[in-house]
Amino acid sequence: MTTAFTGRPARALRNDFIDRFDAVAPLGYPAIHHLTRPLRQAAAKNRDPHRVHLWAGTGYRNARPGPAASIVRELSSRL
């Protein structure tokens, strides 16, 4: 759980931004959301996974590490 990106608690995959700002991030939605929007937009445009929010659903603990192509290949082999 982090408030770093929007000022509202949310489940997120850990990245550099969370590591750096989670401990000091205030509760402050929507002000924090609007303050970090340009950073998140630029990160998304540049495909920077360490400056964009990577939201995680309730099943995030079931995710396996590895290249996406390998995981998709494995999952599709079960069809």
N, C-alpha and C positions, 0 to 999 in steps of 0.2 A: 504494500500500500504506500502511496506517495501523494503528496500535495504539490510537488515541485513544479509540475507543468501548468496546472490550472488553479491551484489554491483550493481544490476540492479533493477529498480522498478518493483515490481510484487505484485499481490493480494495474500494475504496469510491469513489463519486463525490464529488468535492471540494465542501465546503460551508464555512460560517463556522466550525463547530466544529472541523473538521479543520485549517483554516487557522490557527486560534488555538492548538490543543493538540497537533497532531501532533509537532512538534519536541520537546516536553517529555513526551510520553506514555510512561509506563514499560511494560515488558512485565510483566504481572501478572494474567493470566487465572487464575482467574475473579474475583478481587477487583475489578478495574477494571470488569468486566462488571456486577457487582452494584452497584457504586458509581454507575455511570452509568444504571442501569436506570430510576429514577424520572424522570430528565431525558428519556430516550428515550421513555418512555411518555407523558409530558406533551406532548412534541413531536409524537408521532404523533396523539394525541387532538386537538391544536390545528392539525394539518396544517402544522407548521413544518418545512420542508425543511432548515433550517440548524442544527437541534439533534437531528436523528434520523439514524441510520445509513442510508445509501443504498448498499447493497451492489451491487457490479458484478461480473458474471460475466466469463469470459475474453473475450467478444466486445464489451466495453464501448466499445472504440475505434471500433466500427462505428456507434455511436449517432449520430443526427443531431440537431442542436439545433433547437428550434422548439416551438410549441404541440403538445401531444399530439393534439388533434383534427386538425390538419393532417397529422401523421405517420400517424395511423391512416387517414385518408382516402386518402393517397397509397399506403399499403401495401395497402389493400383494393381500390384501383382496379386492381391487378395480378391480382386473383383471377379 
